Amino acid sequence: MTLVPGSLAGHAESRYSGPSPVKDEPTWVLVGAGDIADCRGLGGAEATAKLLDQIPGTVMAVGDLAYPDGSKENFVCYDKTWGRAKSRTRPSPGNHEFHASGAAPYFDYFGVLAGEPKTGYYSYDLGSWHIVVLNSECKDVGGCESGSPQQRWLRADLASHPVACTLAYWHKPLFSSGSAHGNDLAMKPLWDALYDANADVVVNGHDHDYERFALQTPDGVSDAVRGIREFVVGTGGKNLRPFGTAKPNSEVRDFSAFGVLKLILKPNGYDWQFIPEEGKTFTDSGSGVCH
């Protein structure tokens, strides 16, 4: 594999060389970001919504969708932008959704698309891939620690879906070089369960930037054989923030552009591409194989 390294905030592109695509191989598209629409000024939400207008597939809305307080009125602002893709969106909640009691406006807005209102975590299949959507607001769902209801549910769900390829997304990342939040160790038990089940990809938001990590264990140790690749995509439109000190295994970082992560899911692997808002040049792309 050949890596063209990216830069902290520059207009860089990372590409991996790999096997040629299989002719007529089925693929499925998952696209999205977190940290999206702010009623105090829509920011980049309309720009990223325009990207979604041009990209077919399932939309992952990765938490903090409606600022500042996840209220019914705030979701009107989300609806004006990413709401155009509502029928094909499978969301996960963020901390701003829970500024409203029980995240009720979030669950009211998405209905059955958001899973059970008491938990906010669920799973679905996308082609041959199993997709798990988790809730990183641990205190609101009985905790995220080992043995918590969510972690027990996750282990049972993964055991009942022993597929070749698994992806999970939720709001707060275990690993992040973002200056505002950084690593959230409360997420480690969920990573433990995913790693034990040979999951492949995790997508998060929360820090308002784009970051890609190399394959690693829940302890942050490089693991090219069974490691999980994590993306932080807090670039949905709220605002962009600089990085702090780069965490180990961080490969590409950028805070120059709003944009979305497009994942092309294949029977035994995946391609990724960060697509920036119109007028910006930063991008990042590559491919990986399932464990």
C-alpha positions in Angstrom: 0.0 0.0 0.0 1.2 3.5 -0.8 0.1 6.5 1.4 0.4 10.1 0.3 0.3 11.8 3.7 -2.2 14.6 4.5 -1.6 17.7 6.5 -3.1 19.2 9.6 -5.2 21.8 7.9 -4.1 21.8 4.3 -5.6 20.8 1.0 -4.3 17.2 1.1 -5.5 14.0 -0.4 -4.7 10.5 0.8 -5.0 7.6 -1.6 -4.3 3.9 -1.2 -3.5 1.6 -4.1 -5.3 -1.7 -4.0 -6.9 -4.4 -6.0 -9.0 -3.4 -9.0 -12.7 -3.5 -8.4 -14.6 -6.7 -9.2 -16.7 -6.3 -12.3 -20.4 -6.0 -11.4 -19.6 -6.2 -7.7 -22.6 -5.0 -5.6 -22.0 -1.8 -3.6 -24.0 0.2 -1.1 -23.5 3.9 -0.1 -23.5 5.3 3.4 -22.9 9.1 3.6 -23.1 11.7 6.3 -21.5 13.8 9.1 -22.3 15.2 12.5 -22.7 18.6 14.1 -25.0 20.1 11.5 -27.6 22.9 11.7 -27.6 25.9 14.0 -30.7 28.1 14.2 -28.5 31.1 15.2 -27.0 30.9 11.7 -27.2 27.9 9.4 -23.4 28.0 8.8 -22.5 25.2 6.4 -25.6 23.0 6.8 -27.0 24.1 3.5 -23.7 23.5 1.8 -23.5 20.0 3.1 -27.2 19.4 2.4 -26.5 20.2 -1.2 -23.8 17.5 -1.3 -26.4 15.0 0.0 -28.8 16.1 -2.8 -26.2 14.8 -5.2 -25.3 11.5 -3.5 -27.7 8.6 -3.4 -27.7 6.1 -0.5 -28.4 5.9 3.2 -27.6 9.1 5.2 -25.9 8.8 8.7 -26.6 11.9 10.8 -24.0 11.5 13.5 -25.3 13.5 16.4 -25.7 17.2 17.3 -28.1 17.8 14.5 -30.0 20.8 15.7 -28.4 23.6 17.7 -28.4 25.1 20.2 -30.7 23.0 22.3 -32.2 20.2 20.1 -35.7 21.8 20.6 -38.7 21.4 18.3 -37.9 24.9 16.9 -34.2 23.9 16.3 -35.3 20.9 14.3 -37.1 23.3 12.0 -33.7 24.6 11.0 -32.4 21.0 10.5 -35.4 20.3 8.4 -34.7 23.2 6.1 -31.4 21.6 5.1 -30.7 17.9 5.9 -34.4 17.4 6.3 -34.5 17.0 2.5 -32.9 13.6 3.1 -35.0 12.7 6.1 -36.7 9.6 4.6 -33.3 7.9 3.9 -31.6 9.1 7.1 -30.7 6.8 10.0 -29.7 9.2 12.8 -27.8 8.9 16.1 -28.3 11.4 18.9 -25.7 13.8 20.3 -25.3 15.8 23.5 -27.2 18.8 22.1 -30.3 16.6 21.4 -30.3 15.8 25.1 -30.4 19.5 26.1 -34.1 18.9 25.5 -35.6 16.5 28.1 -35.1 12.9 27.0 -34.2 14.2 23.5 -38.0 14.2 22.9 -37.9 16.6 19.9 -35.3 14.4 18.2 -37.3 11.2 18.6 -40.5 13.0 17.6 -38.9 14.3 14.4 -37.4 11.1 13.2 -40.0 8.7 14.6 -39.2 5.0 14.0 -36.1 5.9 12.0 -34.4 6.8 15.4 -35.0 3.5 17.2 -36.7 3.1 20.6 -37.1 6.5 22.3 -35.9 5.1 25.7 -32.6 4.0 24.2 -31.7 5.6 20.9 -29.5 2.7 19.8 -30.4 0.2 17.1 -29.0 -1.7 14.2 -29.8 -2.4 10.5 -28.4 -4.1 7.5 -27.1 -2.3 4.4 -26.5 -4.9 1.8 -24.1 -7.5 3.2 -22.9 -5.0 5.9 -24.3 -4.8 9.5 -24.6 -1.3 10.7 -24.9 -0.5 14.4 -26.1 2.9 15.7 -25.2 3.7 19.3 -26.0 6.5 21.9 -23.0 8.2 23.4 -25.1 10.1 26.0 -24.4 7.4 28.5 -26.0 8.9 31.6 -29.3 9.0 29.7 -29.4 5.3 28.7 -28.1 3.6 31.9 -24.4 3.9 31.2 -21.9 2.7 28.6 -19.6 0.8 30.9 -19.0 -3.0 30.7 -22.2 -4.7 31.7 -24.4 -1.7 31.1 -27.7 -2.2 29.2 -26.3 -0.7 26.0 -23.1 -2.7 26.1 -24.9 -5.9 26.7 -27.3 -5.1 23.9 -24.4 -4.4 21.6 -22.6 -7.7 22.3 -25.9 -9.6 21.8 -26.6 -7.7 18.5 -23.1 -8.4 17.2 -23.3 -12.1 18.2 -26.6 -12.4 16.3 -25.2 -10.8 13.1 -21.9 -12.7 12.4 -21.4 -11.0 9.0 -18.1 -10.3 7.3 -18.3 -6.5 7.5 -19.5 -4.3 10.4 -19.7 -0.6 10.9 -20.8 1.5 13.9 -21.5 5.2 14.3 -22.4 7.4 17.2 -21.6 11.0 18.3 -18.7 11.1 20.8 -15.4 9.5 19.6 -13.1 7.4 21.7 -10.1 8.9 19.8 -9.9 12.5 18.7 -7.2 15.1 18.3 -9.8 17.9 18.4 -9.0 20.8 20.7 -12.5 21.2 22.1 -13.2 17.6 23.3 -10.5 15.0 22.4 -10.7 11.4 23.6 -13.8 10.2 25.4 -12.8 7.1 27.4 -16.5 6.4 28.3 -16.7 4.9 24.8 -14.0 2.3 25.4 -16.4 -0.5 26.5 -18.4 -0.1 23.3 -15.1 -0.3 21.3 -14.2 -3.4 23.3 -17.4 -5.1 22.2 -16.9 -4.0 18.6 -13.2 -5.1 18.5 -14.1 -8.5 20.0 -16.6 -9.0 17.2 -14.1 -8.0 14.5 -15.9 -4.8 13.5 -14.2 -2.8 10.8 -15.2 0.9 10.9 -16.4 3.5 13.4 -17.7 7.0 12.5 -18.2 9.8 15.0 -18.6 13.5 15.3 -18.5 15.9 18.3 -15.2 17.6 17.5 -15.9 20.0 14.6 -13.3 18.7 12.2 -12.3 15.8 10.0 -9.9 13.2 11.2 -9.0 9.7 10.1 -7.2 7.1 12.2 -5.2 4.1 11.3 -6.4 0.6 12.3 -6.1 0.3 16.1 -7.3 -1.5 19.2 -9.5 0.0 21.9 -6.3 0.7 23.8 -5.0 2.8 20.9 -2.4 0.3 19.8 -1.8 0.0 16.1 -3.2 -3.3 14.8 -3.1 -3.8 11.0 -4.8 -7.2 11.3 -7.9 -6.7 13.5 -7.9 -3.0 14.2 -10.8 -0.7 13.7 -10.6 2.4 11.5 -12.2 5.5 13.1 -13.3 8.6 11.3 -14.3 11.8 13.1 -16.6 13.8 10.8 -17.9 16.7 12.8 -18.1 18.8 9.6 -21.9 18.9 8.9 -22.1 22.7 9.1 -22.1 24.0 12.7 -18.6 25.5 12.7 -15.0 24.3 12.4 -12.4 24.2 15.1 -8.6 23.7 15.2 -6.8 20.6 16.5 -4.8 20.1 19.7 -1.9 17.7 19.8 -2.2 14.9 17.4 -3.2 11.6 19.0 -1.3 8.4 18.2 -2.4 6.7 14.9 -4.0 9.9 13.6 -3.3 9.8 9.9 -5.2 12.8 8.3 -6.6 15.9 10.0 -8.4 19.0 8.5 -10.5 21.8 9.8 -10.7 23.9 6.6 -13.9 22.6 5.0 -17.4 21.5 5.8 -18.2 18.3 4.1 -19.5 14.7 4.3 -17.9 11.3 4.4 -19.0 9.0 1.6 -18.5 5.2 2.2 -18.9 2.8 -0.6 -19.6 -0.6 1.1 -18.6 -3.7 -0.8 -19.1 -7.4 0.1 -15.5 -7.6 1.5 -14.3 -4.1 1.9 -15.0 -0.4 1.6 -13.9 2.8 -0.1 -14.0 6.2 1.7 -14.0 9.7 0.4 -14.4 13.0 2.2 -16.3 15.3 -0.1 -15.9 19.0 0.8 -18.4 21.8 0.3 -18.4 23.6 -3.0 -15.4 25.9 -3.3 -13.1 24.0 -0.9 -10.3 21.6 -2.1 -9.5 19.4 0.9 -10.3 15.7 0.4 -9.3 12.4 1.7 -9.9 9.0 0.1 -8.8 5.4 0.3 -9.9 1.8 0.7 -9.9 -1.0 3.3 -10.8 -4.6 3.6 -13.1 -6.3 6.1 -11.6 -8.6 8.8 
